Amino acid sequence: MTSFIHVPRRLEVHHSYRARVYNHSQVADSFDRNGWTTSKLWNVGNYYSRRRWGNWETPDYEELKHELKSHNKYKGLHSQSS
């Protein structure tokens, strides 16, 4: 019996954090704007990727990053969220 072990090229670690917001009235507008901008950028990336896959091409990481960072909505993100 032969077994194969898949070894990824790069290990990616993702963390999730939970927080409580006690001053909701002071930060609600900022959170709303950040969430709206993020959803728009998600749509830009999704559209770009699907368009490339429709042509039987695999989207390159650098191309996708350039597509997102050059979009006007990217400038609307807070520096710590982008």
Secondary structure, 3 states (H helix, E strand, C coil): CCCCCCCCCCCCCCCCCCCCCCCHHHHHHHHHHHHHHHHHHHHHHHHHHHHHHHCCCCCCHHHHHHHHHCCCCHHHCCCCCC
